[in-house]
Amino acid sequence: MCLGIPGRIVERYGDEDLPMGIVDFGGVRREVCLAYVADEAEVGDYAIVHVGFAISLVDEEEAKRTYEALKELDQLDELEWMTEIGSGPSPAVDGDAEGAA
């Protein structure tokens, strides 16, 4: 099953004219393409991320509800795996998880 995981945008930057950012998923930070939400996304916003692309924005409460539902359904295996080994599909970014979803 393909899932969109909610995360908080903690950094925005351009990579060869492609809007990119760092998104925090409950302490796991990953590089994400922000092209689909570039006109509206700001640092501190929450986005639903699917295969490295932010596909929509959600408010903080919806992000928390979604994250908790996925946790209860045991659907956060990828994030747990990335946390355990400290790497994943995209490079890990060091930093604190304060204020994460």
Secondary structure, DSSP 8 states (H G I E B T S, - for coil): ----EEEEEEEEEEETTEEEEEEEETTEEEEEE-GGGTTT--TT-EEEEETTEEEEEE-HHHHHHHHHHHHHTT--HHHHHHHHHT--SS-------TT--
